[in-house]
Amino acid sequence: MAQDKLKDWPNLGRYRDANAQVQPPAAGENRVVFMGDSITDGWGHNDSRFFPGKPYINRGISGQTTPQMLIRFRPDVIALKPKVVVILAGTNDLAGNTGPSTLEAIENNLTSMAELAKVNGIRVVLASLLPVCDYIKPQTARRPPEQIVALNDWMKDYTAKNGLVYLDYHSALLDDKKLFKQELTRDCLHPNEAGYAVMGPLAEKAIAVALRQTPVNSKKGSSKNHSGKHGKAGAGL
């Protein structure tokens, strides 16, 4: 497995065959690609509940970090010609899955994915990192809640400044201790079926807002606000 990863570090081969089978979107089709890690990967892969009847494409890969997603963004998102991309990424960076990282590095990679989407006329939804907890399995040491909150605050600010959509899963999944609600998670990191049931309508609402926006086919207006300079957040969904 490790040797395979060295040969294809971003796992470009995971969806290569599936991407080749994707037809160009039909006229009027509101195609959406979900880019992410295991939280996206596990959403609907073993059942029929990944937005049934919707032209939504799941391109999550378990364990991935933002630099890996950035490398595969062109074949797994841009080439599929969606109207909207929903990006849920960063928790594995905090955990150091592909080596030590910083909030600034994560923000830079999210910014690059957003700019790639915008220059290709794809509307962008940036999804908050989900909370974690220790009720079932210890998670907070590898993914400190304060870093999750800091990255989410940056996303709120970045999307507000750049005309993108912020999708706030985090607030909807919190308990009164500001941790992942035990009844909504299977391991204190990933949602269970009840957790996905909460997330689904929030994603649909964010997608609907993005579809009402005029796509920006330009890199102009991009603005970054790195860690340590998290301003007040704009309205989220």
Secondary structure, DSSP 4 states (H G I P E B T S, - for coil): -HHHHHHSTT-TTTTHHHHHHPPPPPTT---EEEEESHHHHTSSTTSS-SSTTS-EEEEE-TT--HHHHHHTHHHHTGGG--SEEEEE--HHHHTTTTS---HHHHHHHHHHHHHHHHHTT-EEEEEPPPP--SSSS--TTTS-HHHHHHHHHHHHHHHHHHT-EEE-HHHHTB-TTSSB-GGGBSSSSSB-HHHHHHHHHHHHHHHHHHHHSPP--SSTT-----TT---------
